[in-house]
Amino acid sequence: MPEIAFTKGHGTGNDFVIVADPEGERDLTPAQVAALCDRRFGIGGDGLLRVVRSSEIAEGARILDEEPGASWFMDYRNADGSVAEMCGNGVRVFARYLLDTGLATLEPGSALPVGTRAGVKDVLRSETGFQVDLGRWRSGGEDPLVRAKGLSVPRPGMSVDLGNPHVVVALASVEELEGLDLGAVPILDPAPADGANIEFVVPEEPLVKDGVGRIRMRVFERGVGETLSCGTGTAAAALAVRSWAGEGAPNAWRVEVPGGVLGVRMFPTEEGEHVALSGPATLVFSGTVSLA
């Protein structure tokens, strides 16, 4: 049985199995990804980051047309083996791996472009670790009702597209947030064709302190279940709460998730408003594992 080298990493508890495959020689099957991410019989993780040269994967070749400097492509898979477009925490962990292993360098004041299925994401160093420009956000279309175990009635959700789909739900209190049972899959009505990550949020008191908005969040990720953190979900939650807060709401947000704290910042560009995510990225251990 062949062995595969791996590294385990996480961003605020959102954890990943990292597999280096620079020449694109190991296209893991969904069953193999699920086995590696299994927390009882495998390494364990919310997803898998395959590190491949952009030139060696079809989606990456298209990325190079957009940004020739995006030499590396983050082939991200959910824990169930399904393909996902993007992962905000994953991009930061991916960048940490590239830098720590010498596959890339990042000079002060420069950005590291990373290819993803949601386009090129530029990563900078930040005070808390790394900041990634998630790009232009969009409304996700129709806003569904959300049913979740622990909520007595369905709640309206706000759809947000950050390259991957999100639905954000406002709750009335910390007690409601903590009382959710996200071991059961929340139901969206109408259900998006490709599913969505679902974020449940509560404002801190006060909502804004020293010019920074503050919220708490829990998340159910499609193809995974509840995770300790979701980077793009954090950004979606901040965008939704800013919209609900109305005129004068800040463009800088502090989001507390079960795995830690992340920063979100909205800023204008020529193509429209972008949103950036900042926070830590940690590599935990490396090893080899038998791959069926």
C-alpha positions in Angstrom: 0.0 0.0 0.0 1.6 3.3 -1.1 2.4 6.0 1.5 1.7 9.7 1.1 3.5 12.5 2.9 1.3 15.1 4.6 1.3 18.1 6.9 -1.5 19.1 9.3 -2.4 22.8 9.6 -5.2 25.0 10.9 -6.5 28.6 10.9 -8.5 29.3 14.2 -9.3 25.6 14.5 -10.4 25.2 10.9 -8.1 22.3 10.2 -6.7 20.8 7.0 -4.6 17.9 5.7 -2.0 19.4 3.3 -0.6 17.2 0.5 2.2 18.4 -1.7 1.8 17.3 -5.3 3.8 20.0 -7.3 3.7 18.1 -10.6 0.0 17.1 -10.4 0.8 13.4 -10.3 -1.6 12.5 -7.5 -5.2 13.4 -8.2 -6.8 12.0 -5.0 -10.3 10.4 -5.3 -13.2 11.7 -3.2 -13.0 8.4 -1.2 -9.2 8.9 -0.5 -9.8 12.5 0.6 -12.6 11.5 2.9 -10.4 8.7 4.4 -7.5 11.2 5.0 -9.9 13.7 6.7 -11.6 11.1 8.8 -11.0 12.0 12.5 -11.2 8.4 13.8 -9.5 6.3 11.0 -7.5 9.0 9.2 -5.5 12.1 10.0 -8.6 14.2 10.6 -9.5 17.6 9.1 -12.3 19.8 7.8 -10.8 19.6 4.4 -7.7 18.8 2.3 -5.4 21.3 0.6 -3.5 19.8 -2.4 -0.5 21.9 -3.3 0.0 21.8 -7.1 1.7 24.0 -9.6 -0.9 26.0 -11.5 0.6 24.8 -14.8 -0.2 21.2 -13.9 -3.9 21.4 -13.2 -6.6 22.6 -15.7 -8.1 25.2 -13.4 -4.7 26.5 -12.6 -3.8 26.9 -16.3 -6.7 29.3 -16.6 -5.5 31.1 -13.5 -2.1 31.8 -15.1 -3.9 33.6 -17.9 -5.3 36.0 -15.3 -2.1 36.3 -13.1 1.1 34.8 -14.4 2.7 35.1 -10.9 0.2 32.7 -9.4 2.5 29.7 -9.7 0.7 27.6 -7.1 -2.9 26.4 -7.1 -4.9 25.5 -4.0 -6.9 22.4 -4.9 -9.3 22.4 -2.0 -11.6 19.5 -1.1 -14.2 19.3 1.7 -13.9 16.6 4.3 -16.4 14.4 2.4 -14.2 14.5 -0.7 -16.3 17.0 -2.7 -14.6 19.8 -4.6 -15.0 23.4 -3.2 -14.3 26.7 -4.8 -12.6 28.5 -2.0 -11.6 28.5 1.7 -10.5 31.7 3.4 -8.8 30.0 6.3 -7.3 27.4 3.9 -5.7 30.1 1.8 -3.8 31.4 4.8 -2.7 28.0 5.8 -1.7 27.2 2.2 0.4 30.4 2.1 2.1 29.4 5.4 2.9 26.0 4.0 4.4 27.5 0.8 6.6 29.9 2.8 7.7 27.5 5.5 8.7 24.8 3.0 10.5 27.2 0.7 8.2 26.7 -2.2 7.5 30.5 -2.3 8.9 33.7 -0.8 7.0 36.8 0.4 9.0 40.0 0.7 7.8 42.8 3.1 5.1 44.8 1.5 4.6 42.3 -1.3 1.7 39.9 -2.0 1.7 36.2 -2.7 -0.8 35.3 -5.4 -2.5 32.0 -4.9 -4.7 30.3 -7.5 -8.1 29.0 -6.4 -11.3 27.9 -8.2 -12.7 31.3 -7.2 -9.8 33.2 -8.9 -6.5 34.6 -7.7 -6.3 35.5 -4.0 -3.5 37.8 -2.8 -2.0 37.0 0.6 -0.1 39.6 2.7 1.6 39.2 6.1 -0.4 40.8 8.9 0.0 41.4 12.6 -2.0 38.3 13.4 -0.5 36.1 10.7 -1.8 36.6 7.2 -4.4 38.7 5.4 -6.0 37.4 2.2 -8.0 39.6 -0.3 -11.0 37.5 -0.9 -11.9 39.7 -3.9 -15.2 41.2 -4.9 -18.3 40.0 -3.0 -21.8 39.7 -4.5 -25.3 39.1 -3.4 -25.9 35.4 -3.5 -29.4 35.8 -5.1 -32.6 34.5 -3.4 -32.6 34.7 0.4 -33.9 31.4 1.9 -35.6 30.6 5.1 -33.4 28.6 7.5 -34.6 25.8 9.8 -32.1 24.6 12.4 -32.4 22.3 15.3 -32.6 24.5 18.4 -34.6 27.3 16.7 -38.4 27.2 17.4 -39.3 28.9 14.0 -37.5 29.3 10.7 -35.4 32.4 10.3 -34.7 34.5 7.2 -31.2 34.2 5.8 -29.1 36.6 3.6 -27.3 35.0 0.7 -23.7 36.2 0.1 -21.4 35.0 -2.7 -17.6 35.1 -1.9 -16.6 32.7 -4.7 -18.4 30.1 -2.6 -22.0 30.3 -1.4 -23.1 31.5 2.1 -26.4 32.1 3.9 -26.2 34.3 7.1 -28.8 34.1 9.8 -29.2 36.7 12.6 -30.1 35.3 16.1 -31.5 37.2 19.0 -29.1 36.2 21.8 -26.0 34.4 22.8 -28.2 31.8 24.4 -29.8 31.1 21.0 -26.4 30.8 19.4 -25.1 28.4 22.0 -28.3 26.4 22.0 -28.1 25.5 18.3 -27.6 21.8 17.6 -25.5 21.8 14.4 -25.0 18.1 14.5 -28.2 18.2 12.5 -28.1 19.6 9.0 -29.9 23.0 8.8 -32.5 23.1 6.0 -32.7 25.9 3.5 -35.9 26.8 1.7 -35.5 27.1 -1.2 -32.4 25.0 -1.2 -29.6 26.3 -3.4 -28.6 23.9 -6.2 -25.0 23.5 -4.9 -25.8 23.9 -1.2 -24.3 26.7 0.9 -22.3 27.3 4.1 -24.7 28.6 6.8 -23.5 31.2 9.4 -25.4 32.0 12.5 -24.5 35.4 14.1 -25.1 37.4 17.2 -23.9 41.1 17.7 -21.7 41.9 20.6 -22.8 44.6 23.1 -22.1 47.3 22.0 -22.0 46.3 18.3 -19.3 48.9 17.5 -16.4 49.7 19.8 -13.5 52.0 18.8 -14.8 52.0 15.2 -14.8 48.2 14.8 -17.9 46.1 14.5 -18.0 43.0 16.7 -20.0 39.8 16.2 -20.0 36.1 17.3 -20.6 33.3 14.9 -21.1 29.6 14.5 -21.0 27.9 11.1 -22.3 24.7 9.4 -20.1 24.0 6.3 -21.5 22.1 3.4 -19.7 18.7 3.0 -18.2 19.0 6.5 -20.7 19.9 9.3 -20.0 22.3 12.1 -16.4 23.7 12.1 -14.6 25.8 14.6 -14.1 28.5 12.0 -14.9 29.4 8.4 -12.9 32.2 6.8 -15.2 33.1 3.9 -18.1 32.6 6.3 -16.7 35.1 8.7 -16.5 37.6 5.9 -20.0 36.8 4.8 -21.3 37.3 8.3 -19.6 40.7 8.7 -21.0 41.8 5.3 -24.5 40.7 6.3 -24.4 42.4 9.7 -23.0 45.6 8.2 -26.0 45.6 5.8 -28.5 45.1 8.5 -26.9 47.7 10.7 -27.5 50.4 8.0 -25.8 53.7 7.2 -22.8 54.5 9.3 -21.9 50.8 10.0 -18.1 50.3 10.0 -16.0 48.6 7.3 -13.8 46.9 9.9 -15.1 43.9 11.9 -13.9 41.6 14.7 -15.5 38.2 14.4 -15.3 35.7 17.3 -15.7 32.0 16.3 -15.3 28.9 18.5 -11.7 28.5 17.3 -10.5 32.1 17.9 -10.8 35.6 16.4 -10.6 36.8 12.8 -10.6 40.2 11.3 -12.6 41.4 8.3 -12.2 44.6 6.3 -14.1 46.0 3.4 -12.4 48.4 1.0 -13.2 50.0 -2.4 -11.4 49.0 -5.7 -11.8 50.0 -9.3 -13.9 46.8 -10.0 -16.1 47.2 -6.9 -15.8 46.6 -3.1 -13.5 43.9 -1.9 -13.4 42.1 1.4 -10.2 41.0 3.2 -9.8 38.4 5.9 -6.9 38.3 8.5 -5.9 35.9 11.1 -3.4 33.2 12.2 -2.2 30.2 10.2 -0.4 27.3 12.0 1.3 24.2 10.8 1.0 21.5 13.5 2.9 18.4 12.4 4.0 16.3 9.4 4.2 12.6 8.7 3.3 9.9 6.2 0.2 7.7 6.0 -0.7 4.6 4.0 -3.1 5.5 1.2 -5.6 2.8 0.0 
